[in-house]
Amino acid sequence: MPSQNSIGVGLISVGVMGRLHARSYLQSSQFFPELPRRAELVVAADPDAGGRAYASDALGFRETTTDYRQLLAHPDVDVVSICSPPFLHHEMALAAVEAGKHFWIEKPMGRSARESRDIAERAGAAGLFTGVGFNYRHAPAVAEARRLIRTGALGRITNLQLRMITSYASDPAQPFTWRYEEAQAGSGALADVLSHGFDLAQFLVAPIKSVSSVTERFIPKRTVPGTGETREVENEDYAAVLARFEGGVVGVLETTRVAVGPHAEYIVEVYGTEGSLRWNFDRMNQLELADDGSGYRTIMTPTSYGEFGRFQPNAGPGIGFNDLKTIEAALFLRSVAEGRQLAPSAADGWSAAEIVDAALRSAASGEWVDVPVVSGSLTTQA
């Protein structure tokens, strides 16, 4: 049984992201020793025997099960990580709400804005604290970029450009999977990739009010494994979005999952009347800043930016993707332990989903579409 100084963790799905969640929980107490309560890995649920074996042998979970409902009923589980594919998120999140368990869920939170709203509203009504996997906002250089923007160091913000370009689906010979089926994945590149960008843009600048979009499928068919037959790809490979933000800022956001070359070229540029800045995930420990009329200068992340100093004693070594998830885990644990929403919330996940759905409606109609206003514990503007 977890002690009063610990938080019992249940993990649903021991895949790549589930394993990262578990490691992030364990590392959170090492890098954030002041946490009021530390994570204790109690039980992992996965139908795959290999996943369960990894959970116990490598990650150190006390117990494993094939049924996530048994995990939710476990008396020692206080919080749950939901790391299953998106088509299971709605069912599992609502089951966690019913069981009264705080949860950290990967994005896209739901396959649609309707599912995401249902998750966020029910979790909020139950008084639960949540986390959503918007990890890029935790980069220390992004934390400094937000501080510069919000304190007026760049003057009045005028426009934003954001590109999230990735190659994971660029091979036409890659087989058909759930990612290309609307019933299981929902949207394609918009939900899977640019939902990160929508959250990041709102975290840095302001809420997005309306969008005008285009989408394309560049690889329209893929081969079904084991059959030799082809099947239509049902969601988009590419999207470009014009956005209007609260306060008059305008933005251009672009994404693709089929780029040949870039693996994770996630770039945001913010322009103001007195300066501008750039951040690129490929060089996540650098921030480019132009604020003195002499062009951009590159700043290697110092220990004063965000949580960088917890991981490295100086700017040279840098931190990585897994460290961003450790920061996220610590925020989620603090949210639960302190009784206040600090991690990216289910409301933030709902907000991103509303922008995705608005972009899809705009692409279908060819018109500007307003983004519905969401409620709940939004942390983008906190």
C-alpha positions in Angstrom: 0.0 0.0 0.0 1.4 3.5 -0.9 2.4 5.6 2.1 0.8 9.0 2.9 3.9 10.5 1.2 3.4 8.7 -2.1 0.9 8.6 -5.0 0.0 5.2 -6.4 0.3 5.0 -10.2 -1.6 2.8 -12.6 -0.5 2.6 -16.2 -2.8 1.6 -19.1 -0.8 0.3 -22.1 2.9 -0.5 -21.8 3.9 0.7 -25.2 6.5 3.3 -26.1 4.7 6.2 -24.5 3.5 4.1 -21.5 7.1 3.2 -20.8 8.1 6.8 -21.0 5.3 7.8 -18.6 6.6 5.2 -16.1 10.2 6.4 -16.3 9.0 10.0 -16.0 7.2 9.2 -12.8 10.3 7.6 -11.4 12.6 10.4 -12.5 10.3 13.1 -11.2 11.4 12.6 -7.6 15.0 12.7 -8.6 14.8 16.0 -10.5 12.0 17.5 -8.3 12.9 16.3 -4.8 10.6 18.9 -3.3 7.5 17.1 -4.6 5.0 16.8 -1.7 4.3 13.2 -2.7 6.3 10.8 -4.8 5.1 8.4 -7.4 4.9 4.7 -6.6 4.3 2.3 -9.5 1.5 0.0 -8.4 -0.1 -1.8 -11.4 0.2 -1.8 -15.2 -2.5 -3.1 -17.6 -1.8 -4.4 -21.0 -3.3 -7.3 -23.0 0.1 -8.2 -24.3 2.2 -10.6 -22.2 5.4 -8.9 -23.3 4.2 -5.5 -22.2 3.2 -6.9 -18.8 6.5 -8.6 -18.4 8.4 -5.4 -19.2 6.2 -3.4 -16.7 7.2 -5.7 -13.8 10.7 -6.7 -14.8 12.1 -3.5 -16.2 9.9 -0.7 -14.9 9.2 -2.2 -11.4 5.4 -2.2 -11.2 4.3 -4.3 -8.3 1.4 -5.9 -10.2 0.2 -6.3 -13.7 -3.2 -7.2 -15.3 -4.8 -7.7 -18.7 -7.9 -5.6 -17.8 -7.6 -1.9 -17.3 -10.9 -2.0 -15.3 -9.1 -4.1 -12.6 -6.5 -1.4 -12.5 -9.1 1.3 -12.0 -10.6 -0.7 -9.1 -7.3 -1.2 -7.4 -7.4 0.6 -4.0 -3.8 1.6 -4.1 -4.1 3.5 -7.4 -4.5 7.2 -7.0 -3.6 8.4 -10.6 -3.7 6.7 -14.0 -1.7 7.2 -17.1 -3.7 6.5 -20.3 -1.3 5.7 -23.1 -3.5 3.6 -25.4 -4.3 4.5 -29.0 -6.8 7.4 -29.4 -9.8 5.3 -30.2 -9.7 3.9 -26.6 -9.1 7.3 -24.9 -12.7 8.3 -24.4 -13.8 5.0 -22.9 -10.8 4.8 -20.6 -10.9 8.4 -19.5 -14.6 8.2 -18.6 -13.9 5.0 -16.7 -11.2 6.8 -14.8 -13.6 9.6 -14.0 -16.2 7.1 -12.8 -13.5 5.5 -10.6 -12.5 8.8 -9.2 -8.9 8.6 -10.5 -6.9 11.6 -11.6 -5.4 10.9 -15.0 -2.6 11.9 -17.3 -3.6 11.1 -20.9 -1.7 11.4 -24.2 -2.9 13.5 -27.1 -5.0 13.6 -29.1 -7.2 13.3 -26.0 -10.2 12.3 -28.0 -10.9 11.5 -31.6 -13.1 14.6 -31.9 -13.9 17.8 -30.1 -17.1 16.1 -28.9 -15.1 13.3 -27.2 -12.6 15.7 -25.8 -15.3 18.0 -24.4 -17.0 15.0 -22.8 -13.7 14.0 -21.1 -12.9 17.5 -19.9 -16.3 18.3 -18.6 -16.8 15.1 -16.7 -13.3 15.2 -15.2 -14.0 18.8 -14.2 -17.4 18.0 -12.7 -15.8 15.2 -10.7 -13.1 17.6 -9.3 -10.3 15.6 -10.8 -6.9 16.8 -11.8 -5.6 15.9 -15.2 -2.6 16.0 -17.5 -2.4 16.0 -21.3 0.8 15.2 -23.2 1.6 18.6 -24.6 5.3 18.2 -23.8 6.8 20.8 -26.1 5.6 23.7 -24.0 7.8 22.4 -21.2 11.1 23.1 -23.1 13.1 25.6 -21.1 13.7 27.8 -24.2 9.9 27.9 -24.7 9.4 28.9 -21.1 11.7 31.9 -21.7 10.0 32.7 -25.0 6.7 32.8 -23.2 8.1 35.1 -20.5 9.5 37.5 -23.1 6.2 37.6 -25.0 4.0 38.0 -21.9 6.2 40.7 -20.3 6.2 42.8 -23.5 9.9 42.4 -24.3 8.9 42.0 -28.0 6.4 44.8 -28.0 2.9 44.2 -29.3 2.8 40.7 -30.9 1.7 41.0 -34.5 2.0 37.5 -36.0 3.1 34.0 -35.5 4.4 31.3 -37.8 4.5 27.6 -36.7 5.5 24.5 -38.7 5.3 20.9 -37.4 6.9 18.8 -40.2 7.5 15.1 -39.7 8.3 12.1 -41.8 6.8 9.1 -39.9 4.3 8.4 -42.7 6.4 9.5 -45.7 7.0 6.0 -47.1 4.2 5.0 -49.4 5.0 1.3 -48.7 4.2 1.8 -45.1 1.2 -0.5 -44.3 -2.3 0.7 -43.4 -2.7 1.0 -39.6 -5.2 2.5 -37.2 -3.6 5.9 -37.8 -5.1 6.1 -41.2 -8.6 5.1 -40.2 -10.9 8.0 -39.2 -13.0 5.8 -36.8 -9.9 4.9 -34.8 -7.6 7.9 -35.2 -10.0 10.7 -35.9 -8.1 13.4 -37.8 -4.7 12.7 -39.3 -1.8 15.2 -39.2 -4.0 17.9 -37.6 -4.8 15.9 -34.5 -1.7 13.8 -34.3 0.8 16.5 -34.9 -0.6 20.0 -35.2 -2.6 19.7 -32.0 0.8 20.2 -30.3 1.2 23.3 -32.4 -2.2 24.7 -31.5 -1.4 24.2 -27.8 2.0 25.7 -28.2 0.7 28.8 -30.1 -1.9 29.4 -27.5 0.5 28.9 -24.6 2.9 31.5 -26.1 0.5 34.1 -27.5 -3.3 33.9 -26.9 -6.4 31.8 -27.6 -7.1 31.1 -31.3 -10.5 32.6 -32.3 -11.0 31.5 -35.9 -9.3 29.5 -38.7 -9.2 29.1 -42.4 -7.7 25.9 -43.6 -6.8 23.5 -46.4 -6.0 19.8 -46.0 -4.6 17.2 -48.5 -3.9 13.5 -48.7 -0.7 13.0 -50.6 -0.6 9.2 -50.2 -4.2 8.2 -50.8 -3.9 4.4 -50.4 -1.9 2.0 -48.3 -1.6 -1.8 -48.3 -3.4 -3.8 -45.6 -0.9 -6.1 -43.9 -1.2 -9.8 -44.7 -3.7 -9.3 -47.5 -2.0 -7.5 -50.4 -5.1 -5.3 -50.8 -5.0 -1.6 -50.6 -7.3 0.6 -48.5 -8.1 4.3 -48.8 -6.4 6.6 -46.3 -9.3 8.3 -44.5 -7.6 11.3 -42.9 -5.3 14.1 -44.0 -1.5 13.9 -44.5 -1.1 17.7 -44.7 -2.8 20.8 -43.4 -2.2 24.6 -43.6 -4.1 26.9 -41.2 -4.6 30.6 -41.1 -5.5 31.7 -37.6 -6.8 34.8 -35.9 -5.9 35.1 -32.2 -7.5 37.1 -29.4 -5.9 40.5 -29.3 -5.5 40.8 -33.1 -2.5 38.5 -33.6 -2.6 36.5 -36.9 -0.8 33.2 -37.5 0.1 30.7 -40.2 0.4 27.1 -38.9 1.4 24.2 -41.2 1.9 20.4 -40.7 2.6 17.3 -42.6 3.3 13.7 -41.6 4.7 12.7 -45.0 7.7 15.0 -45.4 10.8 13.4 -46.9 13.7 14.6 -44.8 12.7 16.3 -41.6 11.9 13.9 -38.8 10.8 16.4 -36.1 11.1 19.9 -37.5 8.9 21.7 -35.1 9.5 25.5 -35.5 7.7 28.5 -33.9 8.4 32.1 -34.8 6.8 35.0 -33.0 7.0 38.6 -34.3 6.4 41.8 -32.3 6.7 45.5 -32.9 10.0 45.6 -30.9 11.5 42.2 -31.6 11.0 38.5 -32.6 12.1 35.1 -31.6 12.4 31.6 -33.0 12.5 28.1 -31.5 13.1 24.8 -33.3 12.7 21.5 -31.5 15.5 20.1 -33.6 17.7 22.5 -31.6 15.5 22.6 -28.5 18.2 23.9 -26.2 18.7 27.1 -28.3 16.5 30.2 -28.6 17.0 32.8 -31.4 16.2 36.3 -30.3 16.2 39.6 -32.1 15.5 42.5 -29.8 18.2 45.1 -30.4 18.0 45.9 -34.2 21.1 43.8 -35.1 19.3 40.7 -36.2 19.1 37.3 -34.5 21.5 36.0 -31.9 21.5 32.4 -30.7 21.2 31.8 -27.0 22.2 28.5 -25.6 19.7 27.6 -22.8 21.1 28.8 -19.5 20.1 27.3 -16.1 17.7 30.2 -15.5 15.4 29.2 -18.3 12.4 27.1 -17.1 13.5 23.9 -15.5 16.8 23.5 -17.3 18.9 23.9 -14.2 17.4 20.8 -12.6 18.8 18.7 -15.4 22.1 20.3 -16.3 24.6 22.5 -14.4 25.4 24.6 -17.5 24.2 25.3 -21.0 26.6 22.9 -22.8 25.1 19.4 -22.4 21.5 20.3 -23.1 18.4 18.3 -22.2 16.2 15.9 -24.3 12.6 14.9 -25.1 12.4 12.5 -22.1 13.3 15.3 -19.8 10.3 17.2 -21.1 8.1 14.3 -20.1 9.7 14.3 -16.6 8.7 17.9 -16.2 5.2 17.0 -17.3 5.0 14.2 -14.8 6.2 16.5 -12.0 3.5 19.0 -12.9 0.8 16.4 -12.9 2.0 15.0 -9.5 2.1 18.5 -8.1 -1.4 19.2 -9.4 -2.7 16.1 -7.5 -0.6 16.7 -4.3 -1.3 20.4 -4.0 -4.9 20.4 -5.2 -4.4 22.9 -8.1 -4.2 22.4 -11.8 -0.6 22.9 -13.0 -0.1 20.4 -15.8 -1.7 20.9 -19.2 -5.3 20.0 -18.5 -8.1 18.1 -20.1 -9.6 21.5 -20.8 -6.4 22.4 -22.8 -6.8 19.1 -24.6 -10.4 20.0 -25.4 -9.3 23.4 -26.6 -6.8 22.0 -29.1 -9.5 19.5 -30.3 -11.9 22.3 -31.0 -9.3 24.0 -33.2 -8.7 20.7 -35.0 -12.4 20.3 -35.7 -12.8 23.9 -36.8 -9.8 23.5 -39.2 -11.5 20.3 -40.7 -14.8 22.2 -41.1 -13.0 25.1 -42.7 -11.2 22.8 -45.2 -14.5 21.2 -46.1 -16.4 24.4 -46.6 -13.6 26.8 -47.8 -14.7 29.4 -45.3 -13.4 30.9 -42.1 -14.7 29.0 -39.0 -15.0 30.3 -35.5 -13.4 28.2 -32.8 -15.8 27.5 -29.9 -14.8 28.8 -26.5 -14.1 26.1 -24.0 -14.4 26.1 -20.2 -12.5 24.5 -17.4 -9.0 24.8 -15.9 -7.1 26.1 -18.9 -3.4 26.4 -18.3 -2.4 28.0 -21.6 -3.3 31.4 -20.2 -2.5 30.8 -16.5 
